[in-house]
Amino acid sequence: MELVLLGVSDANDKPIMLIDPAYTNYLAFAARTSRKTTSLQRTLQDDGKFSLPQSEYIEATIKEQKPSAIIVIPYDNPTGQLYTREDMVRIAELCVKHNMWMISDEAYRELHYDKSDTISIWGITDQDVPGIEGRRISIETASKVWNACGLRIGAMITDSQEFHQQSVAENTTSLCSNIIGQYIFGALAHESKEDLQKWYDLQRNYYGSMLQTLSDDFQSLLP
């Protein structure tokens, strides 16, 4: 994430837009790299959801703060709110309109517990939002879906050739991930898409059952 922040803004440039409640570490990363942030405010609705603000409010904030990028988490941390595809599309439209990068933290991709399709920045193309291709960046990690926090392995993916080249050049000064982790996670490259999807389904069912049990127990204790 720090590499992304370094690439989309400089210390004296436009801020990075977050969506509050925001993942706390973003603020720490921004402070450590001397990047400014600004926020869109969400409130908890009566239905228990942190719905995104209206497009008019988002656009007014963009015009006022002039951010260089916006960060979204489709499977949101810390609220647990699942973005809709429509939410992702309207954010993408605003990114194109105001010449912003769209950064999607997809650590929890595939871990959703309703009947909706998987939501991802890579499901939004020029056919959906003309001009979005070339400004998409995603943050990937083995930590969540693969239960591999200790491996400290992830990726930054973009369809901007220039951003990719500059990121590779910058990151060559960094030490690589541990060799054991590389072997373990690299093995996934030999798995089929179908087998990977089976794993995602197993994870969702496992966590979903635990969450349902927890929810039922809480409700039974309510007065």
PyMOL commands that set and color helices and strands:
alter all, ss='L'
color gray80, all
select helices_A, chain A and resi 2-8+24-32+55-65+85-97+121-123+149-151+161-171+179-190+193-221
alter helices_A, ss='H'
color red, helices_A
select strands_A, chain A and resi 16-20+37-41+69-72+101-105+136-141+154-158
alter strands_A, ss='S'
color yellow, strands_A
deselect
rebuild
show_as cartoon
